[in-house]
Amino acid sequence: MELKLQHGKALLVDLAMSSVLHYSTKLFIKSSNTVFLLTHLWVVAAVKWICLRCFLLGSWNEATVRRCVAVTCLMCPVYESGLTLLMNTQPENWSGSLSCPGKTIASTAATLIACLFCEVNFPGTKSATNESSECAERKQRNRVLFMRVVRYSKPDAPLLSGAFVFLALAVICDMFIPFYTGKVIDILGEGYQANSFMSAIFLMGLLSLGSSLSSGLRGGLFMCTLSRLNKRVRLMLFNALVKQEIGFFEDKKTGDLTSRLSVDTKLMSQSVAMNVNILLRSLIKSVGILYLMLSLSWKLTLVTFIEAPLIAITQKIYNTHYEQLSKEVQDSVARANETAGEAVAGVRTVRSFRMELGETCRYDERLTDTHNLKTRRDTVRAVYLLVRRIMSLGMQFLMLYYGRQLIRSGHMSTGNLVSFILYQGDLGIYIRTLVYMYSDMLNSVGAAAKVFEYLDRKPLVSMDGSLHPDTLAGQVYFKNLTFFYPTRPDRPALKNFSLELKPGQMTALVGMSGGGKTTCVSLLEGFYQPQQGHILLDGQPLQNYQHKFLHKKVAMVGQDPVLFSGTIRDNIAYGLTDCDQKMVEDAAREANAHDFISRLEKRYDTDVGERGCLLAGGQKQRIAIARALIRQPQVLILDEVTSSLDTESERMVQDALASRPNQTLLVIAHRLKTIEKADQIVVIDKGEVVEQGTHQELMENKGNYYKLRERLFTEEKDAEEAKQ
């Protein structure tokens, strides 16, 4: 409030001072010398500035006040000096006083525009300074990111060089077309000369042909570069993602990752190929057109600069709001994609719970949010285009008015004015494009910051081991393990867990759901890194082994196996390069899958469909078992693999496993009948080993295993009675 009062007082002081100076000058100064009058105006401006500075001494530290006072004092001498220079008129001593209302109002409007321009581009308050500092830091980071994207484009240097050459040729040809258009008008308007007319027309046609050809080649090369870079970045990102630890994917949504692969990588590629193309073209054309405009009329060129601050203000405001809304739209699209992906992936669950309408409504809400954001974004753009159009029409009117004055005074021809107006219209477009594309280019690179974050992220579970011995016994030792899942850091999945798996023995893990059985398997597979303790394989820490070697010697078959789209042969031999047909068939026989595969029309060339949807649950299970057995692993993990198998298939799989006496076998089973022959049974509860021994020993102890077996037996009996 106090600052507003100061500003009001300053305005009254300025008006009073201006009026006094104006009338005193008319009384005591009678000279009509132009230099003397201009000098007087500048001296008066300096006196006003000193007086206002002294009056506003208390608030002089405000940058806004300083700028406003400076512009107010300088407006009159700058305006009269410019008018004298451009129009050769006598300067008038109005000094912003009320004696000349028209010029006073125009001066006030110009002052407001100038101050607004300064506030938008160079904020002076403390909070605005902090925001400006943060914006500058963000832009600096974006510049670093942009240079990194440029380095990714190094393999496309020959294509980019060719594109830049054709870009320069296209720009040169484009710039001279309006110039010869004006020449043609002058030839037609003065005395028609056939030779001059035909020469001008021929040059215009040649320039147009050169511009079209160069523009086409330039665009083709840039688009080729865009496609190559986009492919390269997507491949790098995908390779970085699949190398992350399993815990990384637990708190990352599929829609977010696919959005980075599809949307952000495209923005990264555009920042070099498309945006640099437009930015350089606009920059070169702006410089060239400005030079030609100065050669046609430097006075008219100075008038065109009136539009520059207005363009800068509107473009700055528009960019700020449009970029923010574009980011919100991008996030909203990712959420909508995520919702659709979840519904499609879990369509069986959706159908079983009759949630088709619910999922449709949920997806409709996401689409509605996206639509509303897009509407707001497009409204901002519509208002911006309207304001820009009004400014353009106003500038054209001013140009025509002043151009007419120059033609009447003989300083310019009609053809030159036409060429100048064509150049001026193009210059406004290119300046706006420069401001917008520079900001958009940095914004598109900034949107790729998440991509770089994923590219630079090192997996928490190391895969840099180099150990690959010629022989592996398969002795596994879980030594004092303590482990927390990344998504549940407050609840340990394993606590001081120790267990030994010996070669040639079958170890069974049993216990209630959530006890830690699957966690043991995940740690043994190297999916996670325990916070405390070690997993030793033949006495060596698991992370010391080579990634490829480890997962060939340690194989797992899950309860719900995942098959990939392709043939049965491809899925059995998945990850193996030196695998012939005989090895595939032998593994299928061991898993009791050869018979049903042989009955299929295309046998091993049968397509399993997406995630194996064309096969039954038991068939997928047997193919997954064959995929594990073909590797001849030394350590085999079976996680409830017999749940989908019939009795005959279960027996054949057990016989196949029994034929490998030196293999370390770890089994997780809820049907306790399948593990009665295990060499050791380990009961796990709340991440700890509570009981361990053979089936007979544990039954005699009548501890946790005995109680668990009795409970499951009662549940199975009740289920059979219910069926009857």
C-alpha positions in Angstrom: 0.0 0.0 0.0 2.8 2.4 0.9 4.5 1.6 -2.4 1.3 2.5 -4.3 1.1 5.8 -2.5 4.6 6.6 -3.4 3.9 5.8 -7.0 0.8 8.1 -6.9 2.7 11.0 -5.4 5.5 10.5 -8.0 2.9 10.8 -10.8 1.5 14.0 -9.4 5.0 15.4 -9.0 5.9 14.4 -12.5 2.8 16.1 -14.0 3.3 19.3 -12.0 7.0 19.5 -12.9 6.3 18.8 -16.6 3.7 21.5 -16.8 5.9 24.1 -15.0 8.9 23.3 -17.3 6.7 23.4 -20.4 5.2 26.8 -19.7 8.4 28.3 -18.4 10.1 27.2 -21.6 7.5 28.8 -23.8 7.9 32.1 -21.9 11.7 32.3 -21.8 13.0 30.2 -24.7 12.2 31.6 -28.2 14.9 29.8 -30.2 13.7 27.5 -33.0 17.1 25.8 -33.6 16.6 22.1 -33.8 19.8 21.2 -32.0 19.1 23.7 -29.3 15.5 22.4 -28.7 16.7 18.7 -28.6 19.4 19.6 -26.2 16.9 21.4 -24.0 14.6 18.4 -24.0 17.4 16.1 -22.8 18.4 18.6 -20.1 14.8 18.8 -18.9 14.6 15.0 -18.8 17.8 14.9 -16.7 16.4 17.5 -14.2 13.1 15.5 -13.9 15.0 12.3 -13.3 17.2 13.9 -10.5 14.1 15.5 -8.8 12.1 12.3 -8.9 15.0 10.3 -7.6 15.4 12.6 -4.6 11.6 12.5 -4.0 11.5 8.7 -4.1 14.7 8.2 -2.2 13.0 5.8 0.3 11.8 3.4 -2.4 14.6 3.9 -4.8 15.9 0.4 -4.2 12.8 -0.9 -6.0 13.9 -1.9 -9.5 10.3 -1.3 -10.8 10.3 2.3 -9.6 13.7 3.0 -11.1 12.7 1.7 -14.5 9.3 3.5 -14.5 11.0 6.8 -13.6 13.7 6.4 -16.2 11.3 5.6 -19.0 8.9 8.4 -18.1 11.8 11.0 -18.2 13.3 9.7 -21.4 10.1 9.2 -23.4 9.8 12.8 -24.6 13.4 13.4 -25.7 13.6 10.0 -27.3 10.3 10.4 -29.2 11.1 13.9 -30.4 14.7 12.9 -31.4 13.5 9.9 -33.3 10.7 11.9 -35.0 13.2 14.6 -36.0 15.6 12.0 -37.4 13.0 10.1 -39.4 10.6 12.8 -40.5 12.8 15.9 -40.4 10.2 17.8 -38.3 10.7 20.5 -35.7 10.9 19.1 -32.1 8.1 20.1 -29.8 8.6 20.9 -26.1 5.7 19.0 -24.6 7.7 17.1 -22.0 4.9 14.8 -21.1 2.7 17.7 -19.8 -1.0 18.1 -19.9 -0.6 20.8 -22.6 -0.5 18.1 -25.3 -3.0 15.4 -24.2 -2.6 13.2 -27.3 1.2 12.8 -26.9 0.9 12.6 -23.1 -1.5 9.6 -23.4 0.7 8.0 -26.0 3.7 8.5 -23.8 2.0 6.9 -20.8 0.9 3.9 -22.9 4.5 3.5 -24.3 5.8 3.8 -20.7 3.5 1.0 -19.5 4.5 -1.2 -22.4 8.2 -0.6 -21.8 7.8 -1.3 -18.1 5.8 -4.5 -18.8 8.5 -5.6 -21.2 11.1 -5.2 -18.5 9.1 -6.9 -15.8 8.3 -9.9 -18.0 11.9 -10.3 -19.2 14.0 -8.8 -16.4 11.9 -9.1 -13.1 13.3 -6.9 -10.3 11.6 -7.9 -7.1 13.2 -10.4 -4.8 10.7 -13.1 -5.4 10.8 -12.5 -9.1 14.6 -12.5 -9.0 14.5 -15.9 -7.3 12.1 -17.2 -9.9 14.3 -15.7 -12.6 17.3 -17.4 -11.1 15.5 -20.8 -11.0 14.4 -20.3 -14.6 18.0 -19.5 -15.6 19.2 -22.6 -13.8 16.6 -24.7 -15.5 17.5 -23.3 -18.9 21.2 -24.0 -18.2 20.4 -27.6 -17.4 18.3 -27.8 -20.5 21.2 -26.4 -22.6 23.5 -29.1 -21.1 20.8 -31.7 -22.0 20.6 -30.3 -25.5 24.3 -30.6 -26.1 24.1 -34.2 -24.9 21.4 -34.9 -27.5 23.6 -33.3 -30.1 26.4 -35.7 -29.2 23.9 -38.5 -29.7 23.5 -37.2 -33.3 27.2 -37.6 -34.1 26.6 -40.7 -36.3 24.3 -38.6 -38.5 26.9 -35.8 -39.0 27.1 -36.4 -42.9 23.3 -36.1 -43.2 23.1 -33.1 -41.0 25.9 -31.4 -42.9 24.1 -31.9 -46.2 20.8 -30.7 -44.6 22.5 -27.5 -43.4 24.0 -26.8 -46.9 20.5 -27.1 -48.5 19.1 -25.1 -45.7 21.4 -22.2 -46.5 20.6 -22.4 -50.3 16.9 -22.5 -49.6 17.1 -19.4 -47.3 19.2 -17.4 -49.9 16.7 -18.2 -52.7 13.7 -17.3 -50.5 15.2 -14.0 -49.4 15.6 -12.6 -52.9 12.1 -13.4 -54.2 10.4 -10.4 -52.6 13.2 -8.2 -53.8 12.6 -9.1 -57.4 8.9 -8.8 -56.8 9.4 -5.2 -56.0 11.6 -4.8 -59.1 8.8 -6.2 -61.3 6.3 -3.7 -59.8 8.7 -0.8 -60.5 9.3 -2.0 -64.1 5.5 -2.2 -64.7 4.8 1.2 -63.0 7.5 3.3 -64.7 8.4 2.7 -68.3 7.8 -0.9 -69.4 11.1 -2.5 -70.5 10.7 -6.0 -71.9 14.3 -7.1 -71.3 14.3 -6.0 -67.7 10.9 -7.5 -67.1 11.9 -10.9 -68.6 15.2 -10.9 -66.7 13.4 -10.2 -63.4 10.7 -12.9 -64.1 13.4 -15.4 -65.1 15.4 -14.7 -61.9 12.3 -15.1 -59.8 11.5 -18.4 -61.4 15.0 -19.6 -61.0 15.0 -18.6 -57.3 11.7 -20.2 -56.7 12.9 -23.5 -58.3 16.1 -23.4 -56.3 14.1 -22.7 -53.1 11.7 -25.5 -53.7 14.4 -28.1 -54.6 16.6 -27.1 -51.7 13.7 -27.0 -49.2 12.7 -30.5 -50.2 16.2 -31.9 -49.9 16.7 -30.1 -46.6 13.4 -31.5 -45.2 14.1 -35.0 -46.4 17.6 -35.1 -44.8 16.4 -33.7 -41.5 13.5 -36.2 -41.3 15.9 -39.0 -42.1 18.1 -37.8 -39.3 15.1 -37.5 -37.0 14.1 -41.1 -37.7 17.6 -42.5 -37.2 18.1 -40.6 -33.9 14.7 -41.6 -32.6 15.4 -45.3 -33.3 18.8 -45.0 -31.6 17.6 -43.3 -28.5 14.6 -45.6 -28.1 16.9 -48.6 -28.4 19.3 -47.1 -25.8 16.5 -46.4 -23.4 14.9 -49.9 -23.8 18.3 -51.5 -23.2 18.8 -49.4 -20.1 15.3 -50.3 -18.8 15.6 -54.1 -19.2 18.9 -54.0 -17.3 17.3 -52.5 -14.2 16.7 -54.5 -11.1 13.3 -56.0 -10.5 12.6 -53.6 -7.6 12.8 -50.7 -10.1 9.7 -51.9 -11.9 7.7 -52.4 -8.8 7.2 -48.6 -8.2 7.2 -47.6 -11.8 4.0 -47.7 -13.8 3.9 -49.3 -17.2 2.2 -46.2 -18.7 5.0 -44.0 -17.5 7.7 -46.2 -19.0 6.0 -46.6 -22.3 5.4 -42.9 -22.4 9.1 -42.3 -22.0 9.8 -44.8 -24.8 7.2 -43.3 -27.2 6.7 -39.6 -26.4 9.9 -38.3 -24.7 12.3 -40.0 -27.1 10.4 -38.4 -30.0 10.7 -35.0 -28.3 14.5 -35.6 -27.9 14.9 -36.4 -31.6 12.9 -33.4 -32.6 15.0 -31.1 -30.6 18.0 -31.7 -32.9 16.5 -32.7 -36.3 13.3 -30.7 -36.5 13.7 -27.8 -34.1 17.3 -27.0 -35.1 16.2 -27.1 -38.7 13.5 -24.5 -38.0 15.6 -22.5 -35.6 18.6 -22.1 -38.0 16.3 -21.3 -40.9 14.5 -18.6 -39.0 17.8 -17.2 -37.7 19.5 -17.0 -41.1 16.4 -15.5 -42.7 15.9 -13.0 -40.0 19.5 -11.7 -40.4 19.3 -11.7 -44.2 15.9 -10.0 -44.3 16.9 -7.4 -41.8 19.9 -6.5 -44.0 17.8 -6.2 -47.1 15.2 -4.1 -45.2 18.0 -1.7 -44.1 19.2 -1.5 -47.7 15.7 -0.6 -48.9 14.9 2.0 -46.1 16.7 2.3 -42.8 14.1 4.8 -41.6 11.2 2.4 -42.2 13.3 -0.4 -40.6 13.5 1.6 -37.4 9.7 2.0 -37.4 9.3 -1.8 -37.5 11.2 -2.1 -34.2 8.1 -0.8 -32.5 6.6 -4.2 -32.8 9.6 -6.0 -31.2 8.8 -5.4 -27.5 5.2 -6.2 -28.1 6.1 -9.5 -29.7 8.6 -10.3 -26.9 6.0 -9.7 -24.2 3.2 -11.7 -25.8 5.5 -14.5 -26.8 7.0 -14.7 -23.3 3.6 -14.8 -21.6 2.3 -17.3 -24.1 5.3 -19.6 -23.9 5.1 -19.7 -20.1 1.4 -20.8 -20.0 1.5 -23.0 -23.1 4.5 -25.0 -21.9 3.0 -25.6 -18.5 -0.3 -26.8 -20.0 1.6 -28.9 -22.6 3.4 -30.7 -19.7 0.1 -31.3 -17.9 -1.4 -32.7 -21.1 1.6 -35.0 -21.5 1.2 -36.3 -18.0 -2.6 -36.7 -18.5 -2.0 -38.7 -21.6 0.4 -41.0 -19.8 -2.2 -41.6 -17.1 -4.9 -42.4 -19.7 -2.5 -44.8 -21.4 -1.7 -46.4 -18.1 -5.4 -46.9 -17.3 -6.1 -48.5 -20.7 -3.0 -50.7 -20.4 -4.1 -52.0 -17.0 -7.6 -52.8 -18.2 -6.4 -54.6 -21.3 -3.7 -56.6 -19.4 -6.2 -57.6 -16.8 -9.1 -58.2 -19.1 -9.9 -61.6 -17.5 -10.1 -60.1 -14.1 -12.2 -57.2 -15.4 -14.6 -59.7 -17.1 -14.8 -62.0 -14.0 -15.8 -59.1 -11.7 -18.2 -57.5 -14.3 -16.2 -54.3 -14.3 -16.4 -53.5 -18.0 -18.5 -50.4 -17.3 -16.4 -49.4 -14.3 -13.2 -49.5 -16.3 -14.9 -47.7 -19.2 -15.9 -44.9 -16.7 -12.4 -44.8 -15.3 -10.9 -44.4 -18.7 -13.5 -41.8 -19.6 -12.5 -39.8 -16.5 -8.8 -39.9 -17.7 -9.8 -38.8 -21.2 -12.0 -36.0 -19.9 -9.1 -34.7 -17.8 -7.0 -34.8 -21.0 -9.7 -33.1 -23.0 -10.1 -30.3 -20.5 -6.4 -29.6 -20.3 -6.2 -29.6 -24.1 -9.1 -27.2 -24.3 -7.3 -24.8 -21.9 -4.1 -25.1 -23.8 -5.9 -24.5 -27.2 -7.7 -21.5 -25.7 -4.4 -19.9 -24.6 -3.1 -20.5 -28.1 -6.3 -19.0 -29.7 -6.1 -15.8 -27.6 -2.4 -15.5 -28.4 -3.1 -15.8 -32.1 -5.8 -13.2 -31.9 -3.5 -10.7 -30.1 -0.7 -11.4 -32.6 -3.0 -10.8 -35.5 -4.2 -7.5 -34.1 -0.6 -6.4 -33.6 0.3 -7.5 -37.1 -2.6 -5.5 -38.7 -1.7 -2.5 -36.6 1.9 -2.7 -37.7 0.9 -3.0 -41.4 -1.3 0.1 -41.1 1.6 2.0 -39.6 4.0 0.8 -42.3 1.6 1.8 -45.1 1.1 5.2 -43.6 4.8 6.0 -43.2 5.7 4.3 -46.5 3.3 6.6 -48.3 5.1 9.6 -46.7 8.5 8.3 -47.9 7.1 7.7 -51.5 5.7 11.2 -51.6 9.0 12.7 -50.4 10.9 10.6 -53.1 12.9 8.6 -50.6 11.4 5.3 -51.7 9.8 3.7 -54.8 6.5 1.8 -54.8 8.2 -1.5 -55.7 10.6 -1.0 -52.8 7.7 -0.4 -50.4 6.1 -3.6 -51.6 9.3 -5.6 -51.1 9.8 -4.0 -47.7 6.3 -4.9 -46.6 6.8 -8.5 -47.8 10.1 -8.6 -45.9 8.5 -7.0 -42.8 5.7 -9.6 -42.7 8.3 -12.4 -43.0 10.6 -10.9 -40.4 7.8 -10.8 -37.8 7.0 -14.5 -38.5 10.7 -15.5 -38.2 11.3 -13.5 -35.0 8.2 -15.1 -33.4 9.5 -18.5 -34.6 12.9 -17.8 -33.1 11.5 -16.9 -29.7 9.1 -19.8 -29.7 11.4 -22.5 -31.1 14.3 -21.6 -28.8 12.0 -22.1 -25.8 10.3 -25.1 -27.3 13.6 -26.7 -28.2 14.8 -26.3 -24.6 11.5 -27.5 -23.3 11.5 -30.6 -25.6 15.0 -31.4 -24.3 13.8 -30.8 -20.7 11.0 -33.2 -21.3 13.7 -35.8 -22.0 15.3 -35.3 -18.6 13.5 -38.4 -17.4 14.9 -40.3 -20.3 18.4 -39.3 -19.4 17.7 -40.2 -15.8 16.8 -43.7 -16.8 19.8 -43.9 -19.2 22.2 -42.9 -16.4 20.6 -45.0 -13.7 22.8 -47.8 -12.5 21.0 -50.9 -11.4 21.0 -51.5 -7.6 21.8 -55.2 -8.3 25.1 -55.4 -10.0 25.5 -57.4 -13.2 29.2 -56.7 -13.7 30.5 -60.0 -12.4 33.1 -61.9 -14.4 33.3 -65.3 -12.7 32.4 -68.2 -15.0 34.1 -71.4 -13.8 34.3 -74.5 -16.0 32.6 -76.6 -13.4 29.9 -75.7 -10.9 28.9 -78.0 -8.0 25.8 -76.0 -7.1 26.2 -75.6 -3.4 24.1 -72.6 -2.2 24.4 -71.0 1.2 22.0 -68.2 2.4 24.2 -66.6 5.1 22.4 -64.3 7.6 20.2 -62.6 5.1 18.1 -59.6 6.0 16.0 -58.1 3.2 13.4 -55.4 2.8 11.5 -54.9 -0.4 11.9 -51.3 -1.8 8.1 -50.8 -1.7 7.9 -52.0 1.9 11.0 -50.6 3.7 9.3 -50.8 7.1 8.7 -54.6 7.1 11.5 -57.1 6.6 10.7 -60.0 4.2 13.7 -62.0 5.6 15.3 -61.7 9.0 18.7 -63.2 9.8 17.9 -66.0 7.4 20.3 -68.9 6.9 19.9 -72.0 4.7 22.1 -74.4 2.9 21.2 -76.1 -0.4 23.4 -79.1 -1.2 24.1 -80.7 -4.6 22.1 -83.8 -5.3 19.4 -82.9 -2.7 15.9 -81.6 -3.0 15.1 -78.8 -0.6 11.4 -77.8 -0.1 10.3 -74.5 1.3 6.8 -74.5 2.9 4.8 -72.1 4.9 1.9 -69.7 4.9 1.6 -67.1 2.1 3.8 -64.1 2.8 6.3 -66.0 4.9 9.3 -65.4 2.6 9.4 -68.4 0.3 9.2 -66.4 -3.0 11.7 -63.9 -1.6 14.3 -66.6 -1.2 13.8 -67.5 -4.8 14.0 -63.9 -6.0 17.2 -63.3 -4.1 18.7 -66.6 -5.5 17.8 -65.5 -9.0 19.6 -62.2 -8.4 16.5 -60.0 -8.8 17.3 -58.1 -5.6 20.3 -57.4 -3.4 19.9 -58.2 0.3 20.6 -55.3 2.7 22.6 -57.6 5.0 24.2 -61.0 4.5 25.3 -62.9 1.4 24.2 -65.6 -0.9 27.2 -67.9 -1.7 27.3 -70.2 -4.7 30.2 -72.7 -4.4 31.6 -70.3 -1.8 31.6 -67.2 -4.0 29.1 -64.3 -3.7 26.4 -64.5 -6.2 27.1 -61.0 -7.7 30.7 -62.1 -8.6 29.4 -64.5 -11.3 28.9 -63.4 -14.9 25.3 -62.6 -15.6 24.9 -64.8 -18.6 26.7 -67.7 -16.9 24.7 -67.4 -13.6 21.3 -67.5 -15.3 22.3 -70.5 -17.4 23.3 -72.5 -14.4 20.5 -71.3 -12.1 17.1 -71.7 -13.8 13.6 -71.1 -12.4 10.1 -72.2 -13.4 7.4 -70.0 -11.8 3.8 -70.8 -10.9 2.5 -68.6 -13.6 5.1 -68.8 -16.4 5.4 -66.1 -19.0 5.6 -67.1 -22.6 6.5 -64.6 -25.4 4.7 -64.2 -28.7 6.4 -66.6 -31.2 6.6 -70.3 -31.8 7.0 -73.1 -29.2 10.5 -73.6 -30.4 11.4 -70.0 -29.8 10.0 -70.1 -26.3 11.9 -73.4 -25.3 15.1 -72.1 -26.8 14.6 -68.6 -25.4 18.0 -66.9 -24.7 20.1 -69.7 -26.3 21.9 -69.2 -29.6 23.5 -72.6 -30.0 20.4 -74.8 -29.7 19.4 -77.3 -32.3 16.0 -79.1 -32.9 17.1 -82.3 -31.1 17.9 -80.4 -27.9 14.5 -78.7 -28.0 12.7 -82.0 -28.5 14.7 -83.8 -25.7 13.8 -81.0 -23.3 10.2 -81.2 -24.3 10.1 -84.9 -23.7 11.6 -84.5 -20.2 8.8 -82.0 -19.5 6.2 -84.3 -20.9 5.4 -81.6 -23.6 6.5 -83.5 -26.7 3.3 -85.5 -27.1 0.8 -82.6 -27.1 3.2 -80.5 -29.3 3.3 -83.3 -31.8 -0.5 -83.3 -32.1 -0.5 -79.6 -33.1 -0.8 -78.8 -36.8 2.5 -76.9 -37.0 4.2 -78.8 -34.1 7.1 -76.8 -32.8 6.4 -74.0 -35.2 3.0 -73.3 -33.6 2.5 -69.7 -32.5 1.7 -69.5 -28.7 0.1 -66.0 -29.0 0.6 -63.1 -26.7 1.8 -64.3 -23.3 1.0 -67.8 -24.4 -2.8 -67.1 -24.5 -3.4 -69.8 -27.3 -2.2 -72.6 -24.9 -3.8 -74.1 -21.9 -2.4 -73.5 -18.4 -0.8 -77.0 -18.1 0.7 -76.7 -21.6 2.3 -73.4 -20.8 3.7 -74.9 -17.6 5.3 -77.8 -19.4 6.8 -75.5 -22.0 8.3 -73.4 -19.2 9.7 -76.5 -17.6 11.3 -77.5 -20.9 12.7 -74.0 -21.3 14.5 -74.5 -17.9 15.6 -78.1 -18.5 17.2 -77.4 -21.9 19.8 -75.3 -20.2 20.8 -78.3 -18.0 21.1 -76.0 -14.9 23.1 -77.0 -11.9 20.5 -75.3 -9.6 16.9 -75.6 -10.5 14.1 -73.7 -8.8 10.5 -74.9 -9.1 7.9 -72.5 -7.7 4.6 -74.5 -7.4 5.1 -75.8 -11.0 2.9 -78.9 -10.6 -0.2 -76.9 -9.7 -1.4 -76.9 -13.3 -0.2 -80.4 -14.2 -2.1 -83.7 -14.3 -0.9 -86.7 -12.3 0.9 -88.3 -15.2 2.7 -85.1 -16.2 3.7 -84.5 -12.6 5.1 -88.0 -12.3 7.1 -87.7 -15.6 8.6 -84.4 -14.5 9.6 -85.8 -11.2 11.2 -88.8 -12.9 13.1 -86.4 -15.2 14.4 -84.4 -12.2 15.3 -87.6 -10.4 17.5 -88.6 -13.4 19.9 -85.8 -12.5 21.4 -86.9 -9.2 24.0 -84.1 -8.9 21.5 -81.3 -9.4 20.6 -78.8 -6.6 16.8 -78.6 -6.5 14.8 -76.0 -4.6 11.0 -76.5 -4.6 8.2 -74.4 -3.3 4.9 -76.2 -3.0 1.6 -75.7 -1.3 0.5 -79.3 -2.0 2.6 -81.0 0.7 2.1 -84.4 -0.9 4.5 -83.4 -3.6 7.4 -82.8 -1.3 7.2 -85.7 1.1 10.3 -87.3 -0.6 12.4 -84.1 -0.2 15.8 -84.5 1.5 15.0 -81.5 3.7 11.9 -79.5 4.3 12.3 -76.0 5.6 9.3 -74.2 7.2 9.5 -70.4 6.9 7.3 -68.0 8.8 7.6 -64.2 8.8 11.0 -64.4 7.1 12.6 -66.8 9.5 13.3 -70.5 9.5 11.1 -72.0 12.3 11.5 -75.7 11.5 13.7 -77.9 9.4 14.1 -81.7 8.7 12.7 -84.6 6.7 9.0 -85.2 6.4 9.0 -88.0 8.9 11.1 -86.0 11.4 8.8 -83.0 11.2 5.6 -85.1 11.5 7.0 -86.7 14.6 7.8 -83.3 16.2 4.2 -82.2 15.6 5.3 -78.6 15.2 4.6 -76.0 12.6 4.9 -78.4 9.7 2.5 -80.9 11.3 -0.1 -78.1 12.0 0.2 -76.8 8.5 -0.3 -80.2 7.0 -3.3 -80.9 9.2 -4.8 -77.5 8.2 -4.3 -78.1 4.5 -5.6 -81.7 4.8 -8.8 -80.4 6.4 -9.3 -77.7 3.7 -8.8 -80.3 0.9 -11.3 -82.7 2.6 -13.9 -79.9 2.9 -13.4 -78.9 -0.7 -13.9 -82.6 -1.8 -17.1 -82.9 0.3 -18.4 -79.6 -1.2 -17.9 -80.9 -4.7 -19.9 -84.1 -3.8 
